[in-house]
Amino acid sequence: MKILLVGSGGREHAIAWKILQSPGVEHLWIAPGNGGTAGLGGPAENVHIAAEDIDTLAGFARAQRVDLTVVGPEVPLAMGIADAFQKLGLKVFGPSRAAAQLESSKAFAKDFMQRHGIPTARFAAFTDYASARRHLQQIDYSVVIKASGLAAGKGVIVPESPAEAETALHTIMVERVFGSAGESVVIEERLVGPEVSLLAFCDGKTVVPMPPAQDHKRVFDGDKGPNTGGMGAFAPSPLAPPALISTLTRTVLQPAIDGLRAEGLPFIGVLYAGLMLTANGPKVLEFNCRFGDPETQVILPLLDNDLVAILEACVAGRLAETPVRWRQAAAATVVLAARGYPGHYDKGHPITGIGQAEGMDGVIVFHAGTKRIGQDVVTSGGRVLNVTAVGATLPDAVRRAYAAVDKIHFEGMHYRRDIGVRE
């Protein structure tokens, strides 16, 4: 098979790494890829086409007779890359633009959940600042304020007081700190409880859940500081045993897929439910329409069979007859970030020690924001590396990951020291 993988982050490095384990892969192009995917060797190579350049990607796929395109990031999905490829008769793993609204519009997602009885927090959506502000002043519960559009995982503000809530609303809707993503906002009830991410393969009808993962969104230890795209993760989460996964599949994942199909929006790809386990039962915080980042970096190392066969089955609508097996193990990843992230960050610093870290038992280093200059790997993004380790147990995986982190250095490097520690 000839495969095109769209994206440039740690998630895409992990997907590429797993795709290359499939025996039938003749060639793998990663567009645009990063310093890690550039070093995969064998049948893999980077292609200098931006993930959002849909017309050029489609032309490349036709010219190279690509058998399957796998879309990593949310932005090209929200732009309609799956629709464009399907029009040309090209097979693509990822939902249509309309189905991807589950992620690209939080207002759409909340209304959808309400229509289909999927448990979620109380909410109201607004496009007018004055109306939103009036609503804030009338309600008597703590809130979370979300930019409705895509904001790279950072468009959520958790105010600690009514005054902070008004400031957050002004920041999003008037100051437009998240750009056009803040044209519409969702004000929702603040839920209390631990968070779990449950991802699933979907073929439009069938849902096959992956091991539950836990992400660490805040930039500093102890869940302090601003939200990020994710500072680390681990899987499987002990908070979601098999019985709970069965319940969540029945009450959240399957109703979402059935609801989309009933509305003429069959969902093919990865459905990601961000969940909070409250005292009143699990509630959906958000849906994403693709592999999570950094959840993918701890989920795919646990997959015990051929990823490409699973992706093909999803596209062909035969997931129900395709085996999906998982290792009885645990994985943890620690994100090494650039100085200043999640704000303005440094670039261009040489990275040392990656080879030493990868030489350790059970360790894989997935590149996120890196590029190669000659023989050197340098920083080029906010989240630079994902240091992943697999172990027999979660404590074992966490110990290995942090031992590997100790081998790596670049100027300004910072990371959380409590990934998976509480659990």
ABEGO torsion letter per residue (X at the ends): XBBBBBEABAAAAAAAAAAAABAABABBBBOAEBAAAAAAEEABBBBBBBAABAAAAAAAAAAAGBABBBBABAAAAAAGAAAAAAAAGBBBBEBBAAAAAAAABAAAAAAAAAAAGBBBBBBBBBABAAAAAAAAAABABBBBBBBABBAGGAABBBBABAAAAAAAAAAAAAAGAAEAAAABBBBBBBBBEBBBBBBBBBAGABBBBBBBBBBBABABBGGBEBBBAEAEBBOBBAABBAAAAAAAAAAAAAAAAAAAAAAGBBBBEBBBBBBBBBAAEBBBABBBABBBOAAAAAAAAABABBAAAAAAAAAAGAAAABBBBBBBBBBBBBBBBBBGOABBBBBGBBBBGAAAAAABBGBBBBBABBBBBEABBBBABABABBBBBBBABAAAAAAAAAAAAAABBBBGBBBBAABGAAX
